[in-house]
Amino acid sequence: MFELSLALKYLIPKKRSVATALISLVSVTVISLVVWLVLVFLSVTSGIEKNWVSKFTALQAPLRISPTDEYYRSYYYQIDHFAAASNYTVKTIGEKAVSPGDPYAPDKDIELPAFFPKKESINPVQGALRAMDGLCFQDFEIGGALLKLHLQREGRSTWLSQMSFLLSIADKNPRFSTLLLPNTLPLADDTILLPKSYLDSGVALGDTGFLSYTSAPSSQEQRIPIRVAGFYDPGFMSMGNRCVLVPAKITRMIHSAVQTTSPDGTPVNGFFVWGNVSKPELVARFEKAGISKYWKIASYDEYESARDLLAQFRSDRLLFTLVGGIVLLVACCNVISMLILLVNDKKKEIAVLQALGAKKSSVALIFGACGLTVGVLSTMLGTLLAYVTLRNIDTVVSVLSSLQGRTAFNPMFFGQQLPHTLSPDALTFVLIATPVLSLLAGLVPALRATRLQPATVLRSE
């Protein structure tokens, strides 16, 4: 009996130590896996959003200046209807930028009606050009026409027709070349750039055709000969596969014959602005010039074609972050179980420390530090695993695609490749949240340890 009791006395603590070690290992593993999952998921989501924004702003611009209703009611806009120098036709912003300030000649042109607006002291377009002095900008125009391409392949002749939006080519855009696919031909007055989806329809470089539109006064079909000079990546733009990039000469020709409206409310005329200037700085420039009422300045996240999608991106990222935080909290609760076992296993040692004069705060600090250590170690392991996963994300996608028997991530939405880098925001979130949650989880067993009575524990031992 004595030998049996002696064996039990030493075997039970060993079993407890093994259980504590196993739970510690499980806690570190679970938290590391959660950190890995949160980092990979948030990094991929954030990277997709950044890629989309990069393509979107490369096609358009980070800032857009568009006319307000006040501009269209102004003297300088409406006067073209009454001026022979303007051919009695309203002009686009680009045309006004290179034309004289006031085309109206009182001694030659017809008399203005009594209700005609008074002449402003500042020409809105010329004032905008002066306000943007030193910036990289260019006017843009959007039109609409029927695109008809003549496809001649292997002795067969077919026509491809598509109602299309026409966006003037912004050759001053410093990032425009990043959108173009290889082998793009030199641009000319009759060349156009098509979305890359046209490649799937059999369109090739050099194919010819025409843009068809109806002239408002005569209701006759007008045709503009065109030639395909290349293809570009439209990203996730709402007009996407229907947006054809054309020289400004074409959009102005169509604009002079028929007014174009956009179905989603996107302005059909205005300025794109690139460079290191923010929206508040640009607004301040226009207010100082006294022309702010004629122009609306919008950043890319306010564009009609991007606003809803970017809002959804932000909403999803916030939701995923909250879910990730909750899952991390649940995973860190394993630390409580681990440390409670550790406290029970180390009752004697805790009692000895307290009997020797150790403060309760010092004892609590020891177990709180254990929880923090688990959190830091798990964060490091999870971050390393996430880094390796993102660096080999293409392999992961290939495996998932093979298991599903189809493409795991649609290239139309996710792009040809998923992001390969850790998101700084996701990394910051994990580096802060995981150790803090582990520390908080360790406080529960730490408080339990401080409530042990040394005399009672040592007497029981």
C-alpha positions as CSV (number, residue, x, y, z in Angstrom):
1,M,0.0,0.0,0.0
2,F,2.8,2.4,0.8
3,E,4.5,1.8,-2.5
4,L,1.2,2.3,-4.4
5,S,0.5,5.6,-2.6
6,L,4.1,6.8,-3.3
7,A,3.7,6.0,-7.0
8,L,0.4,7.9,-7.2
9,K,2.0,10.9,-5.5
10,Y,4.6,11.3,-8.3
11,L,2.6,10.0,-11.3
12,I,-0.4,12.3,-10.9
13,P,1.6,15.5,-11.3
14,K,3.3,14.0,-14.3
15,K,0.0,13.3,-15.9
16,R,-1.1,16.8,-15.2
17,S,2.0,18.2,-16.8
18,V,1.4,16.2,-19.9
19,A,-2.2,17.4,-20.1
20,T,-1.1,21.0,-19.6
21,A,1.6,20.6,-22.3
22,L,-1.0,19.1,-24.7
23,I,-3.5,21.8,-24.2
24,S,-0.7,24.4,-24.6
25,L,0.2,22.8,-27.9
26,V,-3.4,22.8,-29.0
27,S,-3.9,26.4,-28.0
28,V,-0.8,27.6,-29.9
29,T,-1.9,25.5,-33.0
30,V,-5.5,26.7,-33.0
31,I,-4.6,30.4,-32.5
32,S,-1.8,30.1,-35.2
33,L,-4.3,28.6,-37.7
34,V,-6.8,31.3,-37.0
35,V,-4.1,34.0,-37.4
36,W,-3.1,32.3,-40.7
37,L,-6.7,32.2,-42.0
38,V,-7.4,35.9,-41.0
39,L,-4.2,37.1,-42.6
40,V,-4.6,35.2,-45.8
41,F,-8.3,36.1,-46.2
42,L,-7.9,39.8,-45.4
43,S,-4.8,40.2,-47.4
44,V,-6.4,38.6,-50.5
45,T,-9.5,40.8,-50.1
46,S,-7.5,44.0,-49.6
47,G,-5.2,43.1,-52.5
48,I,-8.2,42.6,-54.8
49,E,-9.6,45.9,-53.9
50,K,-6.3,47.7,-54.4
51,N,-5.8,46.0,-57.8
52,W,-9.3,47.0,-58.9
53,V,-8.8,50.6,-57.7
54,S,-5.4,50.7,-59.5
55,K,-6.9,49.6,-62.8
56,F,-9.9,51.9,-62.4
57,T,-7.8,55.0,-61.7
58,A,-5.4,54.0,-64.5
59,L,-8.3,54.0,-67.0
60,Q,-9.8,57.2,-65.6
61,A,-8.2,59.3,-62.8
62,P,-8.0,59.6,-59.0
63,L,-9.9,62.9,-59.4
64,R,-12.6,64.0,-61.8
65,I,-14.0,67.5,-62.4
66,S,-17.4,67.7,-64.0
67,P,-19.7,70.6,-64.9
68,T,-22.7,71.4,-62.6
69,D,-26.1,72.6,-63.6
70,E,-24.9,76.1,-62.9
71,Y,-22.3,75.6,-65.7
72,Y,-24.9,74.6,-68.2
73,R,-27.1,77.6,-67.3
74,S,-24.1,80.0,-67.6
75,Y,-23.7,82.6,-70.4
76,Y,-20.4,81.0,-71.6
77,Y,-22.0,77.6,-72.2
78,Q,-25.3,78.8,-73.8
79,I,-23.8,81.6,-76.0
80,D,-22.6,79.0,-78.5
81,H,-26.2,78.6,-79.7
82,F,-26.2,82.2,-80.8
83,A,-22.7,82.6,-82.2
84,A,-21.7,82.0,-85.8
85,A,-18.1,81.5,-84.6
86,S,-19.3,78.4,-82.8
87,N,-21.4,77.2,-85.7
88,Y,-24.5,77.7,-83.5
89,T,-23.6,74.5,-81.7
90,V,-22.6,74.1,-78.1
91,K,-19.0,73.1,-77.5
92,T,-17.4,70.5,-75.3
93,I,-15.1,71.5,-72.5
94,G,-12.1,70.5,-74.6
95,E,-13.2,72.7,-77.5
96,K,-13.8,75.7,-75.1
97,A,-10.4,75.2,-73.6
98,V,-8.7,76.0,-77.0
99,S,-11.3,78.6,-78.2
100,P,-11.5,82.4,-77.6
101,G,-13.3,83.4,-74.4
102,D,-16.5,84.8,-75.9
103,P,-17.5,83.7,-79.5
104,Y,-20.5,86.1,-79.7
105,A,-20.2,89.1,-81.9
106,P,-23.0,91.6,-81.2
107,D,-22.6,93.4,-84.6
108,K,-22.8,90.1,-86.6
109,D,-24.8,87.5,-84.6
110,I,-28.5,87.6,-83.8
111,E,-29.8,89.5,-80.8
112,L,-29.9,87.6,-77.6
113,P,-33.3,87.0,-76.0
114,A,-34.3,89.0,-72.9
115,F,-34.2,86.0,-70.6
116,F,-30.6,85.1,-71.6
117,P,-28.2,84.9,-68.6
118,K,-25.9,87.7,-68.0
119,K,-22.2,87.4,-68.9
120,E,-20.1,86.2,-65.9
121,S,-17.0,88.0,-64.9
122,I,-15.0,84.7,-65.1
123,N,-15.1,82.2,-68.0
124,P,-15.7,78.9,-66.1
125,V,-13.5,76.8,-68.4
126,Q,-10.6,79.3,-68.6
127,G,-10.9,79.8,-64.8
128,A,-10.6,76.1,-64.3
129,L,-7.6,75.9,-66.5
130,R,-5.8,78.6,-64.5
131,A,-6.8,76.9,-61.2
132,M,-5.3,73.6,-62.4
133,D,-2.0,75.2,-63.5
134,G,0.9,73.0,-62.7
135,L,-1.2,69.8,-62.4
136,C,-1.4,66.9,-64.8
137,F,-4.9,67.0,-66.3
138,Q,-6.9,66.4,-69.5
139,D,-10.4,66.9,-70.6
140,F,-12.5,63.8,-71.3
141,E,-15.7,63.1,-73.3
142,I,-18.1,60.2,-73.3
143,G,-20.2,59.4,-76.4
144,G,-22.3,56.6,-77.7
145,A,-22.4,54.9,-81.1
146,L,-23.0,51.5,-82.8
147,L,-19.7,49.7,-83.3
148,K,-19.6,47.5,-86.4
149,L,-16.4,45.5,-87.1
150,H,-15.7,43.6,-90.3
151,L,-14.1,40.3,-89.5
152,Q,-12.6,38.4,-92.4
153,R,-11.2,35.0,-91.4
154,E,-10.3,32.0,-93.6
155,G,-12.3,33.3,-96.6
156,R,-15.4,34.1,-94.5
157,S,-16.6,37.6,-94.0
158,T,-18.8,38.5,-90.9
159,W,-19.8,41.6,-89.1
160,L,-19.7,42.1,-85.3
161,S,-22.1,44.8,-84.0
162,Q,-22.2,46.2,-80.5
163,M,-23.8,49.3,-79.0
164,S,-20.9,51.0,-77.2
165,F,-19.9,53.8,-75.0
166,L,-17.0,55.9,-76.4
167,L,-14.4,57.4,-74.0
168,S,-11.8,59.8,-75.3
169,I,-8.3,58.5,-75.0
170,A,-6.4,60.3,-72.3
171,D,-2.9,60.4,-73.7
172,K,-1.7,62.5,-70.8
173,N,-2.6,59.8,-68.3
174,P,0.8,58.7,-66.8
175,R,-0.5,55.2,-66.1
176,F,-2.5,54.6,-69.3
177,S,0.1,52.3,-70.8
178,T,-0.3,49.8,-68.0
179,L,-3.8,49.0,-69.2
180,L,-2.8,48.1,-72.7
181,L,-2.2,44.6,-73.8
182,P,1.1,43.8,-75.7
183,N,1.5,44.5,-79.4
184,T,-0.7,47.6,-79.4
185,L,-0.3,49.5,-82.7
186,P,0.5,53.3,-82.9
187,L,-2.5,55.4,-82.3
188,A,-4.0,57.7,-85.0
189,D,-7.1,59.7,-85.7
190,D,-9.0,56.6,-86.9
191,T,-7.8,54.0,-84.5
192,I,-9.6,52.6,-81.5
193,L,-8.8,50.5,-78.4
194,L,-11.2,47.7,-77.5
195,P,-11.8,45.9,-74.2
196,K,-9.8,42.6,-74.1
197,S,-13.1,40.6,-74.1
198,Y,-13.3,41.3,-77.8
199,L,-10.4,38.9,-78.3
200,D,-12.8,36.1,-77.4
201,S,-15.1,37.2,-80.2
202,G,-12.4,36.8,-82.8
203,V,-11.4,40.5,-83.2
204,A,-7.8,41.0,-84.1
205,L,-5.4,43.9,-84.5
206,G,-5.9,45.8,-87.7
207,D,-9.6,44.8,-88.2
208,T,-11.6,47.7,-89.7
209,G,-15.2,48.9,-89.4
210,F,-17.1,52.0,-88.6
211,L,-18.9,53.8,-85.8
212,S,-22.5,54.5,-86.7
213,Y,-24.6,57.3,-85.1
214,T,-27.7,59.4,-86.1
215,S,-27.4,63.1,-86.7
216,A,-30.1,64.9,-84.7
217,P,-31.2,67.5,-87.3
218,S,-31.4,65.2,-90.3
219,S,-31.9,61.8,-88.6
220,Q,-29.5,60.3,-91.1
221,E,-27.0,57.7,-90.3
222,Q,-23.4,59.0,-90.0
223,R,-20.4,56.7,-90.2
224,I,-16.9,57.2,-89.0
225,P,-14.3,54.7,-90.3
226,I,-12.2,53.1,-87.6
227,R,-9.4,50.5,-87.2
228,V,-8.5,48.4,-84.2
229,A,-5.2,49.4,-82.8
230,G,-5.1,47.3,-79.7
231,F,-6.9,46.0,-76.6
232,Y,-7.0,47.1,-73.0
233,D,-8.0,45.8,-69.6
234,P,-11.2,47.6,-68.4
235,G,-11.0,46.1,-64.9
236,F,-14.3,45.9,-63.2
237,M,-15.7,49.1,-64.7
238,S,-19.5,49.0,-64.8
239,M,-19.5,49.9,-68.6
240,G,-16.8,47.2,-68.8
241,N,-16.9,45.3,-72.1
242,R,-18.9,48.1,-73.9
243,C,-16.5,50.9,-73.4
244,V,-14.4,51.7,-76.5
245,L,-11.5,54.1,-76.3
246,V,-11.4,56.5,-79.2
247,P,-9.5,59.7,-80.2
248,A,-11.1,62.9,-78.8
249,K,-11.8,64.0,-82.4
250,I,-14.4,61.2,-82.7
251,T,-16.3,62.0,-79.5
252,R,-16.4,65.7,-80.4
253,M,-17.8,64.9,-83.9
254,I,-20.5,62.8,-82.3
255,H,-21.2,65.4,-79.6
256,S,-21.8,68.1,-82.2
257,A,-24.5,65.9,-83.8
258,V,-26.2,64.3,-80.8
259,Q,-26.2,64.8,-77.1
260,T,-25.1,61.7,-75.1
261,T,-26.3,60.8,-71.6
262,S,-24.9,58.1,-69.3
263,P,-27.4,55.5,-67.8
264,D,-25.6,55.5,-64.4
265,G,-25.3,59.3,-64.2
266,T,-21.6,59.4,-65.0
267,P,-20.7,62.9,-66.4
268,V,-20.1,62.8,-70.2
269,N,-17.7,65.7,-70.1
270,G,-15.1,67.2,-67.7
271,F,-11.5,66.9,-66.6
272,F,-9.4,64.0,-65.3
273,V,-6.7,65.1,-62.8
274,W,-3.6,63.0,-62.0
275,G,-0.7,63.8,-59.7
276,N,-0.1,64.5,-56.0
277,V,-3.1,66.7,-55.3
278,S,-6.0,65.8,-53.0
279,K,-9.6,66.7,-53.4
280,P,-9.6,69.3,-50.6
281,E,-6.6,71.1,-52.2
282,L,-8.3,71.1,-55.6
283,V,-11.6,72.4,-54.0
284,A,-9.6,75.2,-52.3
285,R,-8.1,76.2,-55.7
286,F,-11.5,76.4,-57.3
287,E,-13.0,78.4,-54.4
288,K,-10.1,80.8,-54.6
289,A,-10.6,81.3,-58.3
290,G,-14.3,82.0,-57.7
291,I,-15.6,79.2,-60.0
292,S,-16.5,76.4,-57.5
293,K,-20.2,76.7,-58.3
294,Y,-19.6,75.7,-61.9
295,W,-17.7,72.5,-61.1
296,K,-18.1,69.3,-59.0
297,I,-14.9,67.7,-57.9
298,A,-15.1,64.0,-57.0
299,S,-12.5,61.4,-55.9
300,Y,-12.5,57.9,-57.5
301,D,-14.5,56.4,-54.6
302,E,-17.4,58.8,-55.4
303,Y,-17.6,57.9,-59.1
304,E,-20.9,56.4,-60.1
305,S,-19.3,53.4,-61.7
306,A,-17.2,52.6,-58.6
307,R,-19.1,54.0,-55.7
308,D,-21.3,50.9,-54.9
309,L,-18.6,48.4,-55.5
310,L,-16.1,50.2,-53.3
311,A,-18.7,50.6,-50.6
312,Q,-19.3,46.8,-50.8
313,F,-15.6,46.2,-50.6
314,R,-15.3,48.3,-47.4
315,S,-18.4,46.7,-45.9
316,D,-17.1,43.2,-46.6
317,R,-13.7,44.0,-45.2
318,L,-15.2,45.4,-42.0
319,L,-17.5,42.3,-41.7
320,F,-14.5,40.0,-42.3
321,T,-12.4,41.8,-39.7
322,L,-15.2,41.5,-37.1
323,V,-15.6,37.8,-37.9
324,G,-11.9,37.4,-37.7
325,G,-11.8,39.2,-34.3
326,I,-14.6,37.0,-32.9
327,V,-12.9,33.8,-34.1
328,L,-9.6,35.0,-32.6
329,L,-11.4,35.6,-29.3
330,V,-12.8,32.1,-29.3
331,A,-9.4,30.6,-30.2
332,C,-7.7,32.6,-27.4
333,C,-10.2,31.2,-24.9
334,N,-8.1,28.0,-25.1
335,V,-5.5,29.9,-23.2
336,I,-7.9,30.0,-20.2
337,S,-8.2,26.2,-20.1
338,M,-4.4,25.8,-20.5
339,L,-3.6,28.3,-17.6
340,I,-6.3,26.9,-15.3
341,L,-4.7,23.5,-15.7
342,L,-1.3,25.1,-15.1
343,V,-2.5,26.8,-11.9
344,N,-3.9,23.6,-10.6
345,D,-0.6,21.8,-11.5
346,K,1.5,24.5,-9.8
347,K,-0.5,25.1,-6.6
348,K,2.4,24.0,-4.4
349,E,4.9,26.3,-6.2
350,I,2.5,29.2,-6.1
351,A,2.0,28.6,-2.3
352,V,5.7,28.5,-1.7
353,L,6.2,31.7,-3.6
354,Q,3.5,33.5,-1.6
355,A,4.9,32.1,1.7
356,L,8.3,33.5,0.7
357,G,6.7,37.0,0.3
358,A,5.8,37.2,-3.4
359,K,3.1,39.7,-4.0
360,K,-0.2,38.7,-5.6
361,S,0.4,41.0,-8.5
362,S,3.7,39.3,-9.2
363,V,2.0,35.9,-9.2
364,A,-0.8,37.2,-11.5
365,L,1.9,38.8,-13.8
366,I,3.6,35.4,-14.2
367,F,0.4,33.7,-15.6
368,G,-0.6,36.8,-17.6
369,A,2.8,36.7,-19.2
370,C,2.2,33.0,-20.0
371,G,-1.0,34.0,-21.9
372,L,0.8,36.9,-23.7
373,T,3.7,34.5,-24.6
374,V,1.2,32.1,-26.2
375,G,-0.4,34.9,-28.1
376,V,2.9,36.3,-29.4
377,L,4.2,32.8,-30.4
378,S,1.0,32.0,-32.2
379,T,1.0,35.3,-34.0
380,M,4.6,34.7,-35.2
381,L,3.8,31.1,-36.4
382,G,0.5,32.2,-38.1
383,T,2.2,35.1,-39.8
384,L,5.0,32.9,-41.1
385,L,2.4,30.4,-42.4
386,A,0.4,33.2,-44.0
387,Y,3.5,34.6,-45.7
388,V,4.4,31.2,-47.1
389,T,0.8,30.6,-48.3
390,L,0.6,34.0,-50.1
391,R,4.0,33.5,-51.7
392,N,2.6,30.2,-53.1
393,I,-1.0,31.3,-53.6
394,D,-1.0,30.2,-57.3
395,T,-0.2,26.6,-56.2
396,V,-3.0,26.8,-53.6
397,V,-5.4,28.1,-56.3
398,S,-4.4,25.3,-58.7
399,V,-5.0,22.6,-56.0
400,L,-8.4,24.1,-55.1
401,S,-9.3,24.3,-58.8
402,S,-8.4,20.6,-59.3
403,L,-10.4,19.6,-56.3
404,Q,-13.5,21.5,-57.6
405,G,-13.1,20.6,-61.2
406,R,-13.4,24.2,-62.3
407,T,-11.6,27.6,-61.8
408,A,-11.7,28.3,-58.1
409,F,-11.6,32.1,-58.5
410,N,-13.2,33.8,-61.5
411,P,-10.6,35.9,-63.3
412,M,-13.2,38.4,-64.4
413,F,-13.6,39.5,-60.7
414,F,-10.4,38.3,-59.0
415,G,-8.0,39.0,-61.8
416,Q,-5.6,36.6,-63.4
417,Q,-3.6,36.3,-60.1
418,L,-4.6,36.6,-56.5
419,P,-2.5,39.1,-54.4
420,H,0.8,37.7,-53.2
421,T,1.6,40.1,-50.3
422,L,0.5,40.5,-46.7
423,S,-1.9,43.4,-46.1
424,P,-0.3,46.0,-43.7
425,D,-3.7,46.6,-42.2
426,A,-4.5,42.9,-41.7
427,L,-1.0,42.4,-40.2
428,T,-1.4,45.3,-37.8
429,F,-4.8,44.0,-36.7
430,V,-3.4,40.5,-36.0
431,L,-0.3,41.8,-34.3
432,I,-2.3,43.9,-31.9
433,A,-5.5,41.8,-31.4
434,T,-4.0,38.3,-30.8
435,P,-1.5,39.2,-28.0
436,V,-4.0,41.5,-26.4
437,L,-6.8,38.8,-26.4
438,S,-4.3,36.2,-25.2
439,L,-3.3,38.5,-22.4
440,L,-6.9,39.1,-21.4
441,A,-7.6,35.4,-21.5
442,G,-4.7,34.8,-19.2
443,L,-6.0,37.2,-16.6
444,V,-8.8,34.8,-15.6
445,P,-6.4,32.0,-14.4
446,A,-4.0,34.7,-13.0
447,L,-6.7,36.0,-10.7
448,R,-7.5,32.5,-9.7
449,A,-3.9,31.9,-8.8
450,T,-3.8,35.0,-6.6
451,R,-6.7,33.7,-4.5
452,L,-4.9,30.5,-3.4
453,Q,-4.3,30.3,0.3
454,P,-0.6,29.2,1.0
455,A,-1.4,27.6,4.3
456,T,-4.3,25.5,2.9
457,V,-2.4,24.4,-0.1
458,L,0.8,23.4,1.8
459,R,-1.2,21.6,4.4
460,S,-3.0,19.6,1.7
461,E,0.3,18.7,0.1
